[in-house]
Amino acid sequence: MSTPAPPRPPGTLRIGSIAGIDVLITSSWFVVAFLIAVTFAPRIEVVQPGLGVLKYVAGFVFAVILYLSVLLHEASHAVTAKRLGYGVTSITLHFLGGMTEIDGQSRRPRHEFWIAVVGPLTSIAIGVAAVGLWFVVPDGLLQVAVEGLAGANLVIGVLNLVPGLPLDGGRVLKALVWGASGNQHRATIVAAWGGRVVALALLAWPLVQDRVIGEPPTILDLVLVFILGLFLWTGATAALAHARMRQRLPALVARPLARRTLTVPEDLPLAEAVRRAQEAQAGSIVTVAPDGSPLGIVSEAAVAAMPPERRPWVAVSTVARALEEGLTLPATVAGEELILAISRRPAEEYLLVEEDGRIYGVLSTADVDRAFRANAAG
């Protein structure tokens, strides 16, 4: 049976695939394509007068060519990640460029480095190739397109190497700090603060632009600086918050959070099962088969909702959730692995088992939430 494809994010359109990876565009891409067409049209008019409305069509074609180079930038991230053993969900082209959705965090600093740096290097290579091509193509629209492609890719490549998250250069900085310190979370915090500094510097640029390059900022300059600065600040802040959260995850261990468990036959009356659990001071009940293998976890919420007068006449299995895939976890699960396991298969309770299959206890997500909040407060 084939695995169904994951649903696409809202507002996106699939336009193809690269190496088995879906390529999506957002609705905002059409906005930026329109802006590029309008911005590029006067330059086209100078080179090829008399085109009329076709100059906007030529500008739109240039926008498509430019975003094809952005797609190559993102595809280099995706292919490198796949070669290093990571799953890649999709490549998305949007208003500010592109994004590659890679499953999980990098396992090693060198993985982080190569996945990050290959994108800007690809853009720079495209830019250099376009510069060389500029000298051999004939004058006219083609030369203008190659000129624009060269300039845009060189700018994209160099700017993406600026050391601050969420830029690729921020991930390069993270990889270097991670490799030197051995602490991934500290490296993320350093790179995130680098992103904040870059965002503040970008937002301050219009204040000094006239003195530095002799040209006062235009309204378009101010809008672009604000959008890019906000994007960098928001991305860096999110990375900072995520790193701080991940720093607390190692303290989150399933074993000490597990509730003591009573095992009972699935046909036992619920009232008797509850009585036995109270007598044994157990915080959870698991139904088992005659051979002792676990069948289900009794839902605390379902027991509370069952009227006491009905409990003697109801089998405990009626308020138990069958142990489907993902509801049984190793008793040693902890940290990020614990959070990922819960997010992959949301439930109220999970059965914890030892390596030899023996039942250790039941883990409640409510207990995990309380422990996480306690660690955050501490």
C-alpha positions as CSV (number, residue, x, y, z in Angstrom):
1,M,0.0,0.0,0.0
2,S,1.5,3.4,-1.0
3,T,1.8,6.1,1.6
4,P,-0.5,9.0,1.0
5,A,1.3,12.3,0.1
6,P,1.3,14.8,3.0
7,P,-1.2,17.7,2.5
8,R,0.1,20.8,0.9
9,P,0.2,24.0,3.0
10,P,-2.7,26.3,2.3
11,G,-2.2,28.9,-0.4
12,T,0.4,26.8,-2.3
13,L,0.4,25.3,-5.8
14,R,2.5,22.3,-6.8
15,I,4.4,23.0,-10.1
16,G,6.5,19.8,-10.3
17,S,9.2,17.9,-8.4
18,I,13.0,17.6,-8.2
19,A,14.6,14.3,-7.1
20,G,11.2,13.2,-5.8
21,I,10.7,16.4,-3.8
22,D,7.5,18.5,-4.4
23,V,8.2,22.0,-5.7
24,L,5.5,24.5,-4.5
25,I,4.8,28.2,-5.1
26,T,2.8,30.4,-2.8
27,S,0.2,32.9,-4.0
28,S,2.7,35.7,-2.9
29,W,5.0,34.6,-5.7
30,F,2.6,36.1,-8.3
31,V,2.8,39.4,-6.4
32,V,6.6,39.5,-6.5
33,A,6.6,38.4,-10.2
34,F,4.3,41.3,-11.0
35,L,6.6,43.7,-9.1
36,I,9.7,42.4,-10.9
37,A,7.9,42.8,-14.2
38,V,6.9,46.4,-13.5
39,T,10.4,47.3,-12.1
40,F,12.2,45.7,-15.1
41,A,9.9,47.2,-17.8
42,P,11.6,50.6,-18.0
43,R,15.0,49.0,-18.6
44,I,13.4,46.8,-21.3
45,E,11.9,49.9,-22.9
46,V,15.3,51.5,-23.2
47,V,16.9,48.5,-24.8
48,Q,13.9,47.5,-27.0
49,P,11.7,50.6,-27.6
50,G,8.2,50.2,-28.9
51,L,7.3,46.9,-27.3
52,G,4.3,48.5,-25.5
53,V,2.6,46.1,-23.1
54,L,4.9,43.3,-24.2
55,K,7.7,44.9,-22.1
56,Y,5.7,43.7,-19.0
57,V,5.5,40.2,-20.5
58,A,9.3,40.3,-21.0
59,G,9.6,41.5,-17.4
60,F,7.5,38.5,-16.2
61,V,9.6,36.1,-18.2
62,F,12.7,37.5,-16.4
63,A,10.9,37.0,-13.1
64,V,10.4,33.3,-14.0
65,I,14.1,32.9,-15.0
66,L,15.2,34.6,-11.8
67,Y,13.1,32.3,-9.7
68,L,14.4,29.3,-11.6
69,S,17.8,30.2,-10.3
70,V,16.3,30.5,-6.8
71,L,14.9,27.0,-7.3
72,L,18.4,25.8,-8.1
73,H,19.6,27.4,-4.9
74,E,16.9,25.6,-2.9
75,A,17.4,22.3,-4.8
76,S,21.1,22.3,-3.9
77,H,20.0,22.4,-0.2
78,A,17.5,19.6,-0.8
79,V,19.7,17.3,-2.7
80,T,22.6,17.7,-0.2
81,A,20.3,17.0,2.7
82,K,19.0,13.8,1.0
83,R,22.5,12.6,0.3
84,L,23.3,13.1,4.0
85,G,20.4,10.9,4.9
86,Y,17.7,13.5,5.8
87,G,14.1,13.5,4.6
88,V,13.1,16.5,2.5
89,T,9.4,17.4,2.4
90,S,9.2,20.2,-0.1
91,I,10.7,23.2,-1.8
92,T,8.6,26.3,-1.7
93,L,9.1,29.5,-3.7
94,H,7.6,32.6,-2.1
95,F,7.7,36.4,-1.9
96,L,11.2,36.6,-0.3
97,G,12.8,33.7,-2.3
98,G,12.6,30.1,-1.3
99,M,12.5,27.6,1.5
100,T,13.5,23.9,1.7
101,E,11.5,21.9,4.3
102,I,14.0,19.3,5.8
103,D,12.8,16.8,8.4
104,G,14.5,17.1,11.8
105,Q,17.6,18.9,13.0
106,S,21.1,18.3,11.6
107,R,22.8,15.4,13.5
108,R,26.4,16.8,13.0
109,P,28.0,20.2,12.6
110,R,29.4,19.2,9.2
111,H,26.0,18.3,8.0
112,E,24.6,21.7,9.0
113,F,27.6,23.4,7.3
114,W,27.3,21.6,3.9
115,I,23.5,21.8,3.7
116,A,23.6,25.5,4.4
117,V,26.7,26.6,2.4
118,V,25.8,24.8,-0.8
119,G,22.9,27.2,-1.5
120,P,24.8,30.5,-1.6
121,L,27.7,28.8,-3.5
122,T,25.1,27.7,-6.1
123,S,23.8,31.2,-6.5
124,I,27.3,32.7,-6.7
125,A,28.2,30.0,-9.3
126,I,25.1,31.0,-11.4
127,G,26.0,34.6,-11.0
128,V,29.6,34.1,-12.2
129,A,28.4,31.9,-15.1
130,A,26.0,34.7,-16.1
131,V,28.8,37.3,-16.0
132,G,30.8,35.1,-18.4
133,L,27.8,34.7,-20.6
134,W,27.2,38.4,-20.7
135,F,30.3,38.9,-22.8
136,V,29.2,36.5,-25.6
137,V,25.5,37.1,-25.9
138,P,24.3,39.7,-28.4
139,D,23.1,43.2,-27.3
140,G,19.4,43.5,-26.5
141,L,16.9,41.8,-24.3
142,L,18.9,38.7,-23.9
143,Q,21.9,40.6,-22.6
144,V,19.7,42.6,-20.2
145,A,18.3,39.3,-18.9
146,V,21.7,37.8,-18.4
147,E,22.9,41.0,-16.7
148,G,20.0,41.0,-14.3
149,L,20.5,37.3,-13.6
150,A,24.2,37.8,-12.8
151,G,23.6,40.7,-10.5
152,A,20.6,39.1,-8.7
153,N,22.4,35.8,-8.1
154,L,25.6,37.4,-6.9
155,V,23.7,39.6,-4.5
156,I,21.6,36.6,-3.3
157,G,24.7,34.4,-2.8
158,V,26.7,37.0,-0.9
159,L,23.9,38.2,1.2
160,N,22.9,34.7,2.2
161,L,26.4,34.2,3.6
162,V,25.9,37.0,6.1
163,P,26.3,35.3,9.5
164,G,22.9,35.5,11.1
165,L,19.8,33.2,11.2
166,P,17.5,32.7,9.4
167,L,20.0,33.2,6.5
168,D,22.2,30.4,5.2
169,G,25.2,32.2,6.6
170,G,23.6,32.0,10.0
171,R,23.5,28.2,9.7
172,V,27.1,28.2,8.6
173,L,28.0,30.2,11.7
174,K,25.9,27.8,13.8
175,A,27.8,24.9,12.3
176,L,31.2,26.5,13.1
177,V,30.3,27.4,16.7
178,W,28.7,24.0,17.2
179,G,31.8,22.3,15.9
180,A,34.1,24.4,18.2
181,S,31.9,24.2,21.3
182,G,30.2,20.9,21.0
183,N,26.9,22.6,22.0
184,Q,24.3,22.8,19.3
185,H,21.9,25.0,21.3
186,R,24.6,27.5,22.2
187,A,25.5,27.7,18.5
188,T,21.9,28.4,17.5
189,I,21.7,31.2,20.1
190,V,24.9,32.8,18.8
191,A,23.7,32.6,15.2
192,A,20.2,33.9,16.2
193,W,21.7,36.9,17.9
194,G,23.8,37.4,14.7
195,G,20.5,37.5,12.8
196,R,19.1,40.1,15.1
197,V,22.2,42.3,14.7
198,V,22.0,42.0,10.9
199,A,18.3,43.0,11.1
200,L,19.0,46.1,13.1
201,A,21.8,47.1,10.8
202,L,19.5,46.7,7.8
203,L,16.8,48.7,9.4
204,A,19.4,51.5,10.2
205,W,20.7,51.5,6.6
206,P,18.3,54.2,5.3
207,L,19.6,56.6,8.0
208,V,23.1,56.5,6.5
209,Q,22.4,55.6,2.9
210,D,22.7,59.2,1.6
211,R,26.0,59.8,3.4
212,V,27.5,56.4,2.3
213,I,26.5,56.2,-1.4
214,G,25.3,59.7,-2.1
215,E,21.7,58.7,-2.8
216,P,18.7,59.3,-0.5
217,P,16.5,56.3,0.1
218,T,13.3,56.1,-2.0
219,I,9.9,54.9,-0.8
220,L,10.6,51.5,-2.4
221,D,14.0,51.3,-0.6
222,L,12.2,52.0,2.8
223,V,9.6,49.4,2.1
224,L,12.1,46.7,1.1
225,V,14.3,47.4,4.1
226,F,11.4,47.2,6.4
227,I,10.1,43.9,5.0
228,L,13.6,42.3,4.9
229,G,14.5,43.6,8.4
230,L,11.2,42.4,9.8
231,F,11.8,39.0,8.2
232,L,15.3,38.7,9.6
233,W,14.3,39.8,13.1
234,T,11.3,37.5,13.2
235,G,13.3,34.5,12.0
236,A,16.1,35.2,14.4
237,T,13.8,35.6,17.3
238,A,12.0,32.3,16.5
239,A,15.3,30.5,16.2
240,L,16.3,32.0,19.6
241,A,13.1,30.8,21.3
242,H,13.4,27.4,19.7
243,A,17.0,27.0,20.9
244,R,16.1,28.0,24.4
245,M,13.2,25.5,24.4
246,R,15.5,22.7,23.1
247,Q,18.0,23.4,25.9
248,R,15.3,22.4,28.4
249,L,14.4,19.2,26.6
250,P,17.2,16.9,27.9
251,A,15.7,17.3,31.4
252,L,12.4,15.8,30.1
253,V,12.8,12.1,30.8
254,A,9.8,9.7,30.5
255,R,10.8,7.1,33.1
256,P,10.5,9.3,36.3
257,L,7.2,10.7,34.9
258,A,5.6,7.3,34.4
259,R,2.6,6.4,36.5
260,R,2.6,3.1,38.4
261,T,0.5,0.6,36.4
262,L,-1.9,-2.2,37.3
263,T,-2.5,-4.9,34.6
264,V,-5.9,-6.5,34.5
265,P,-7.9,-8.8,32.2
266,E,-9.9,-6.9,29.6
267,D,-13.2,-8.6,30.7
268,L,-12.8,-7.5,34.3
269,P,-15.6,-5.2,35.5
270,L,-14.5,-1.6,35.6
271,A,-15.5,-1.1,39.2
272,E,-13.2,-4.0,40.3
273,A,-10.4,-2.7,38.1
274,V,-10.7,0.7,39.8
275,R,-10.8,-0.9,43.2
276,R,-7.7,-2.9,42.6
277,A,-5.9,0.2,41.2
278,Q,-6.7,2.2,44.3
279,E,-5.7,-0.6,46.6
280,A,-2.3,-0.9,44.7
281,Q,-1.9,2.9,44.6
282,A,-1.6,2.6,40.8
283,G,-2.1,5.7,38.7
284,S,-3.0,3.8,35.5
285,I,-4.6,0.6,34.3
286,V,-3.5,-1.5,31.3
287,T,-5.6,-4.4,29.9
288,V,-3.7,-7.5,29.0
289,A,-4.4,-10.8,27.1
290,P,-4.3,-14.2,28.9
291,D,-0.6,-14.5,27.9
292,G,0.2,-11.1,29.6
293,S,0.7,-9.1,26.4
294,P,-0.7,-5.5,26.7
295,L,-3.9,-4.8,24.8
296,G,-5.0,-1.3,25.8
297,I,-4.6,1.7,28.1
298,V,-7.6,2.6,30.3
299,S,-8.5,6.2,29.6
300,E,-8.6,8.3,32.8
301,A,-11.0,10.7,31.2
302,A,-13.4,7.8,30.2
303,V,-13.3,6.3,33.7
304,A,-14.2,9.7,35.2
305,A,-17.1,10.1,32.7
306,M,-18.5,6.7,33.6
307,P,-21.2,6.9,36.3
308,P,-20.2,4.8,39.4
309,E,-23.5,2.9,39.4
310,R,-22.7,1.5,35.9
311,R,-19.1,0.5,36.6
312,P,-19.9,-3.0,38.0
313,W,-21.7,-3.9,34.8
314,V,-19.2,-2.6,32.3
315,A,-16.0,-4.4,31.2
316,V,-12.8,-2.4,31.7
317,S,-12.0,-2.9,28.0
318,T,-14.9,-0.5,27.0
319,V,-12.9,2.5,28.5
320,A,-9.5,1.3,27.2
321,R,-7.8,2.6,24.1
322,A,-6.3,-0.1,22.0
323,L,-2.5,0.0,21.7
324,E,-2.2,1.1,18.2
325,E,1.1,1.9,16.5
326,G,2.9,4.8,18.2
327,L,1.2,4.4,21.6
328,T,4.0,2.1,22.9
329,L,7.3,3.8,23.7
330,P,10.6,2.7,25.2
331,A,10.9,3.5,28.9
332,T,14.2,5.2,28.1
333,V,12.7,7.8,25.8
334,A,13.7,11.3,26.7
335,G,14.2,14.9,25.5
336,E,13.5,15.7,21.8
337,E,12.9,12.1,21.0
338,L,10.0,12.1,23.5
339,I,8.5,15.3,22.1
340,L,8.7,14.0,18.6
341,A,7.1,10.7,19.6
342,I,4.2,12.5,21.2
343,S,3.8,14.9,18.3
344,R,3.8,12.1,15.7
345,R,1.0,10.2,17.5
346,P,-1.0,12.5,19.7
347,A,-2.7,10.7,22.6
348,E,-3.5,11.2,26.3
349,E,-1.5,8.2,27.5
350,Y,1.3,6.0,26.2
351,L,2.6,2.7,27.4
352,L,6.3,2.6,28.4
353,V,8.0,-0.8,28.0
354,E,11.5,-2.1,28.9
355,E,13.9,-3.5,26.3
356,D,12.7,-7.0,27.0
357,G,9.0,-6.0,26.5
358,R,8.1,-5.8,30.2
359,I,5.6,-3.1,31.1
360,Y,7.2,-0.2,33.0
361,G,4.3,2.2,33.4
362,V,2.0,4.6,31.6
363,L,3.1,8.1,30.5
364,S,0.4,10.8,30.5
365,T,0.8,13.8,28.2
366,A,-0.6,16.0,31.0
367,D,2.3,14.9,33.2
368,V,4.8,15.7,30.4
369,D,3.2,19.2,30.0
370,R,3.5,19.9,33.7
371,A,7.1,18.8,33.8
372,F,8.0,20.9,30.7
373,R,6.4,24.0,32.3
374,A,8.2,23.3,35.5
375,N,11.5,23.1,33.7
376,A,10.7,26.3,31.8
377,A,9.9,28.2,35.0
378,G,13.1,26.9,36.6
